[in-house]
Amino acid sequence: MDDRLQNSLDIVYIASGDSDFIRTKENILKKQKHIKFLAYENNCAWEIRMGSWFISLDSIRAEIERTLKT
């Protein structure tokens, strides 16, 4: 992520649980910015799940799930 962009943000949301984003997380935290990952627990790396920066989509499923109207 571009340094100029990081400096203009307060919080970064990443909709992925892939451990490839660990380095991105570390870089954002070094800049004293906030980061949150949004992912399903079964598809999320343990390195992400173990931190306070993880929001489980499973826990908010009722609020975000699209349902068919009958």
N, C-alpha and C positions, 0 to 999 in steps of 0.2 A: 504494500500500500504506500502510495506517495506521501512523503513527509509533510508536504504542504496541506494535503487533505487531512492527515491525522491531526495536525495542529488545529484545524478548524472544527473538529468534532468533539463532542462531549462523551458520546457512547457509540459503540459499534455493535450492531447485531449481525450475527452470521447464522444463516439458516443451514447448518450442516453439523454433523457430528464427526466428521472426518478428522483423524489425527494429523493430517497434513496441515491443518490450520493452527497447530500448537505454536509454531514459530511466529505466526501472525499475532496470536494471542500475547506471546511474550513481548513482542515489539510494541504492541499497543499499551500493555501494562507498564512498560519502561517509560512511556511518555506520560504516565499518570492519567491515562484515560480509562474509561470503563468499557468492558466488553461482555456481551451475552451471546451464548450459543443457544439456538433453538433446534431441537432434534428429538426424534423418538428414542427412548431409552435402549431399545434393542438394536438400534443402528447408530449408536454413539460410542466413540472411543472412551475407555475408562479414564484417560487423562483429562478429558473434558467433563465427564460426569462427576468427578470427584471434587470439582471446584464450585465456588459460589457463582460462577459465571455461566451456569447451565440452567436452562429452562426446559423442562420436559414437556414436549407436545402432548404426551400421554396424559399429563396432569391437567391440561386445559382443553382436552379433546371436545368436551361438551360445548364449550364456547366457540370453538373454531371449526368444528365439523360441518360440512355442507350436507344438508339432508334434503331428500326429495319431498316435495309437497304433493300430497294426494288429494 
